Amino acid sequence: MKRFGRPRNFRLRKEDDFDRVYSGKQRAGDEHLLLFAQQNGTQTTRVGLSVSKRHGNAVVRARIKRLLREAHRLLQHDLPQGVDLILIPRQNSGATLNDYKCSLKTLVHRVLSRQHRKKSGQRKPSNQHSDGKPMQNHSSSAREQS
């Protein structure tokens, strides 16, 4: 009988690997998923899942993990290589497979673009909010001129 699972070298399994990714402090999240990412220096993208008991009983947690693994399997060719990912689903989000796929694709690109920006020394201009909109100038010199 043929096994359809992913080989072990595609999964994060050791506590040290999880700690390394968490300590990289590169994360992004949305209403369905929180994602931590760290470059791993290889050509494989590895995935770790963290589904706490607060999500429900073992049956519920297993279903969430199956959905997350399937979302990664379907997107594996669209995601960058050489990255370790930890996927943490949000509680009570009621996410479907399509929700997880959308979130995974968006969040991986978001967190990796931040890493790239950080390495190259590029920063957002200080006069912009995190959403890219310009900030209003409320300095004391602006008040004095009026």
N, C-alpha and C positions, 0 to 999 in steps of 0.2 A: 504494500500500500504506500502510495506516494505521500510524503509529508508536505503540506503547503505552508508551514511556518517559515519564519526568517531564521537564518543561521545565527548562532550565538554571537558571532563577531559583529552583528548588526544591532545588538542590544547593549545598553548600559546595565551592568549587573552588580558591579562592586561598589561598596560604599565610598571608596576613594575616588572613583570616577564621578559619582554624584557630587561629592564634596568639591571636587575640582571645578565642575560646571557651576555649582552654586556660588563658589567663591569668586568666579569671574564677574559676577554681578551684572551680567548682560541679560536683561529680561525685557519682555514685552507682554502685554496682556490685552484682552478685550472681554466682552461679556460671557464668552464661552470657555476661554482657555488662558492659562498663564504659561508662558514659555521661557525657559532659560536656555541659552546657547553659548557654546564655547568652541573655538577651532580645536581640532584634535591632531592635526599634522599628518593625517592619513588620507586615503582616497575614499574612505567609507563614511557614511553618515550613520551615526548610531543614535538610538532612541531609548530613553528611559521613561517610565510612566510612574506617577505618584498619585494614587487615588486613595484618599483617606477613608476611614470608617464613617466619617460624617456624611459621606455620599449615600450610605444605605447599607443594606446587608450584602453578603458575598455575591449574591446573584446580580444585584444592581451594579456593584463595583466591577464584576467580571464583564458585564455588558458594556460599560463605559470603556474599559480597557480594550475590548474587541473593536469598538468603534474607533478609538484613537489609533490602534494598530492598522486598521483597514484604511483610515484616512492617510496615514503615512505611506502605506503600501501603494495606494493609488497615485500619490503625489511624488513618490521617490525619484522619479526622473525629472521632475520640475524643480526639485530642491537642490541647493548647492551641495557639493561633495566636501567631505572633510570636516564635518561639524558634529558635535555631540549635542543632542537636544534632550531636555527634560520637559515633558508635557504634564501639566497639572490642570485638570478640568475644574471649572468653577462649580460651586454647589448650586443646586436647584436651577441650573440654566436650561434644562430640558433640551439640550442640544441634540441635533440629529447628525448623521454622517456628513451631510452637506455643510452643516454649520461648522463642524470640526475641520473639514477640508478647507473651507474658506478662511477660517481663523488661522490654521497652520500655515498656509501659504503666505498670508499677509504678515503674520507675526515673524516668521523666519526672515523674510526680506527686510522687515523693519529693524529687527535687532542686528542683523548683519550689516545693514547700511550704517547703523550707529557705530558698530565696531570699526568699519572701514573709515568712517569720518574721524573717529578717535585716533586711529593709527596714523592717518595722514595729517593730523594736526588741524583739520578744518573744524571750525566751530560755527554755531548759529550766531548771527549778529546779535549783540546784546540788546538791540532795540526791537527784537522780535519775541513774541510769545512762542511757546512750544508748538503751537499750531501754525506758525509761519506768519501770523498777522502782525503788523507793526504796532508797537506800544505807543501810547500817547506820552508826550513829554510833560511831566509834572514837576520839573525842577524849580527851585526857588528863583532862579534867574528869569524863568518864563513868567512867574507870578509878578515879579518886580517890574517887568516891562509893561504890564497892563495897567 
